[in-house]
């Protein structure tokens, strides 16, 4: 699946620079929420679980976005 950039690409004297993918942006937002919630109400997420679940949810968000 081709993933669009979350931030636009830019060109300057040193060449093109791509932005963060939308998938990475979604995953980062989800991971931040999971990390903030971890340790509360008896819920604890480890780094691998946060990373895996964040990308699972990000992929679901992208799939839903394409079908909408």
Residue frames relative to the residue before (quaternion, step in Angstrom):
aa qw qx qy qz dx dy dz
X 1.0000 0.0000 0.0000 0.0000 0.00 0.00 0.00
X 0.3349 -0.7169 0.5750 0.2078 3.56 -0.86 0.95
X 0.1843 -0.8018 0.5641 0.0709 3.52 -0.77 1.05
X 0.4098 -0.7202 0.4988 0.2540 3.61 -0.76 0.96
X 0.5698 -0.5833 0.4595 0.3522 3.54 -1.28 0.40
X 0.4362 -0.6732 0.5275 0.2799 3.56 -1.08 0.71
X 0.7613 0.1875 -0.0949 0.6134 3.54 1.16 -0.66
X 0.5602 -0.6430 0.3948 0.3419 3.60 -0.93 0.75
X 0.4915 -0.6239 0.5162 0.3206 3.51 -1.24 0.51
X 0.1374 -0.7862 0.5954 0.0923 3.54 -1.15 0.51
X 0.2563 -0.7324 0.6091 0.1641 3.52 -1.26 0.48
X 0.0834 0.7649 -0.6384 0.0208 3.52 -1.10 0.68
X 0.7900 -0.3324 0.2115 0.4698 3.59 -1.23 -0.16
X 0.7071 0.4588 -0.2627 0.4695 3.61 1.12 -0.56
X 0.6895 -0.4792 0.2846 0.4626 3.61 1.21 0.04
X 0.6888 -0.4786 0.3369 0.4277 3.58 -1.29 -0.07
X 0.0839 -0.7622 0.6398 0.0506 3.52 -1.17 0.67
X 0.2856 -0.7812 0.5347 0.1492 3.55 -0.65 1.11
X 0.4506 -0.6777 0.5122 0.2747 3.51 -1.21 0.48
X 0.6853 -0.4216 0.3790 0.4571 3.54 -1.34 -0.10
X 0.4723 -0.6557 0.4895 0.3277 3.59 -1.00 0.70
X 0.6067 -0.5489 0.4252 0.3870 3.54 -1.21 0.47
X 0.6011 0.5584 -0.3511 0.4511 3.60 1.08 -0.70
X 0.6747 0.4813 -0.2936 0.4764 3.60 0.90 -0.91
X 0.6269 0.5359 -0.3325 0.4575 3.58 1.02 -0.78
X 0.6558 0.4941 -0.3128 0.4774 3.58 0.88 -0.93
X 0.6739 0.5059 -0.3041 0.4444 3.59 0.83 -0.98
X 0.6399 0.5261 -0.3314 0.4515 3.60 0.98 -0.78
X 0.6554 0.5056 -0.3115 0.4667 3.58 0.97 -0.82
X 0.6562 0.5020 -0.3007 0.4763 3.57 0.99 -0.87
X 0.6535 0.5180 -0.3123 0.4552 3.58 0.92 -0.91
X 0.6327 0.5300 -0.3353 0.4542 3.59 0.98 -0.78
X 0.6617 0.5013 -0.3011 0.4692 3.56 0.97 -0.84
X 0.6584 0.4994 -0.3112 0.4693 3.57 0.95 -0.85
X 0.6573 0.5081 -0.3157 0.4585 3.59 0.94 -0.85
X 0.6512 0.5174 -0.3139 0.4580 3.58 1.00 -0.81
X 0.7014 0.4633 -0.2565 0.4771 3.58 1.06 -0.78
X 0.5510 0.6422 -0.3862 0.3673 3.59 1.16 -0.63
X 0.7728 0.3163 -0.2573 0.4864 3.53 -0.93 0.93
X 0.6629 0.4529 -0.3150 0.5063 3.58 1.26 -0.05
X 0.8473 0.1460 -0.1192 0.4965 3.57 -1.18 0.57
X 0.6769 -0.5236 0.2923 0.4269 3.57 1.05 0.74
X 0.5604 0.5763 -0.3965 0.4434 3.60 1.24 0.24
X 0.0538 0.7961 -0.6003 0.0554 3.56 -0.85 0.95
X 0.0996 -0.7908 0.6035 0.0219 3.55 -0.77 1.09
X 0.3145 -0.7217 0.5829 0.2013 3.57 -1.04 0.82
X 0.7133 -0.4756 0.3014 0.4173 3.59 -1.22 0.33
X 0.6673 0.4984 -0.3097 0.4586 3.59 0.92 -0.84
X 0.6507 0.5091 -0.3093 0.4708 3.57 1.02 -0.80
X 0.6331 0.5200 -0.3305 0.4686 3.58 0.98 -0.81
X 0.6777 0.4954 -0.2985 0.4540 3.59 0.82 -0.98
X 0.6815 0.4974 -0.2938 0.4492 3.58 0.84 -0.94
X 0.7027 0.4599 -0.2690 0.4715 3.55 0.82 -0.97
X 0.6126 0.5570 -0.3541 0.4348 3.59 1.01 -0.75
X 0.7006 0.4445 -0.2758 0.4853 3.60 0.92 -0.85
X 0.5810 0.5560 -0.3778 0.4589 3.61 1.11 -0.54
X 0.6866 0.4630 -0.2793 0.4860 3.57 0.88 -0.94
X 0.6250 0.5360 -0.3396 0.4547 3.61 0.98 -0.80
X 0.6520 0.5056 -0.3125 0.4707 3.60 0.97 -0.84
X 0.6394 0.5141 -0.3214 0.4728 3.58 1.01 -0.79
X 0.6382 0.5238 -0.3253 0.4610 3.58 1.01 -0.79
X 0.6652 0.4956 -0.3025 0.4694 3.59 0.95 -0.86
X 0.6412 0.5167 -0.3228 0.4666 3.59 0.99 -0.81
X 0.6555 0.5006 -0.3079 0.4743 3.57 0.95 -0.84
X 0.6278 0.5492 -0.3212 0.4484 3.56 1.03 -0.83
X 0.6758 0.4924 -0.2886 0.4663 3.59 1.01 -0.84
X 0.7203 0.4431 -0.2577 0.4674 3.59 1.05 -0.69
X 0.5603 0.6203 -0.3863 0.3900 3.59 1.23 -0.20
